Amino acid sequence: MIVGITVNDELGINGNVSEHFGQCKYFFLAEIEDGKLKSRSVVQNTAVHGGGGCLAVDEIMKHKVNAVISGGMGMGAQQKFAQAGVKVFAFSGKVKDAVDSFIKNSLGNLGSCNHDKTCH
């Protein structure tokens, strides 16, 4: 299973989860197998939010993610992930803690963004 986590730097597992899905500069990709982190990488989000369109969803989907963890996400992005069968989770804090929480199945669902109705 591949989990995509929004980040704003290249610190990887030691970085912080980004608060806004579409505005993150990078995605941390965690391959999880048998309850353990098997591999990890950081890739650039070349579709940083520029005013709607949910392009960042298409960008992270190129990496065949099964789940996404972010601090916040607009309803448009959430709906696009739901249609693709990708689960989205909320987390604020360190990437390492987000991965650990995912493995322990203790992450909460992601609510809608309050600021607007465009994709974040």
N, C-alpha and C positions, 0 to 999 in steps of 0.2 A: 504494500500500500504506500502511496506517495502523498505526503501532506505538504501543502504549500503554506508558508507563513509569511505575512507581510513584514518587511523590515526597511529601514531607511539608511542602512549602512552595510558594509561588507564584513561586519564582525562575526557573522554567522551565529553559531550556537551561543555566543557570548553577548550578542546584541539584544535589543529590545524589540518587541512586537510593535509594528506601526499602528497608529490609531486610525488611519484611514486607508482602506483597501486600494482604491484607485490612485491615491496620491503617493503610495510607497515607491521608493526608488529601486528596491530589490525584492526578490522573493527568495526565502530560505526554503530549500526543498529537502525534506526528510523522508528517506525510505525506511519504513518500519516493517519489520518482519519478526514474527514470533515474539512480540512484545518488546523488541529491542531496536534501537537505532542502528540500521545496517549501513547506510551511507548518507551523506549530506553534501549539499552544494549551495552556493549563492549565485543567482542569476539576475541580471538587470531586468527591470520592468521597462521595456521600451515603449510601452503604451501608457505612461503616466497620465493620469486624468487631466484632460484639457477642456472639459466642458461637456460631459455626457457621452453617451454612446457605448458605455460599458466595454471599451476596448481592452481594458486590463483583464477582464474575464477571459477573453479570447487568448490573451497573451499567456496567462498562467495555465490555461487548458492545454497549451502546446506541450506542457511538461507532464501530461497524463495524470494530473492530481486526482485523488479520490476524496480529499477533504481540504478545506482552507480554514486557517486561523487568522483572525484579524481583530483589531480593536474596534473597528466600526466599518459598516458597509451599507450603502443605499439599497433600497428595495429592488431597483432594477437589476443590480448585480446579484442579489440574493435569488431573485426569480430566475435569472439566467442559469445560475448554479443548480437550482432545484430542478430545472428542466433537463439538465445534463446528469442529474443523479449525484451531484457533488454536495456533500454536507458542509455546512459552514458553522464555525464555532467562534465564540467571543473569548478574548484573553487580553489582559493588560499586564505587562511585565517582561521578564527575560524570556528569550526564545527557548533556552534550556528548560525552564519551568513549564512553558507551553507544551513542549514535546513530552515531558514527563507526565503532565496532566492528561494529554491525549492518550498516552499509553495506558494510564490508569483509568481511562474512560470517565474523567471527572470534569470535563469542560462543559460549559453552558452553551445554549443556543445563542445565536447572534440576533439581537433586535434590530429594528430599523434605525437608520440615521435620522436625527431630528432636524438637521439643517435644511435639507431640500429633498426633492424626489428624484434627483439624478443619481447616476451610478457613482459610488465612491470607491 
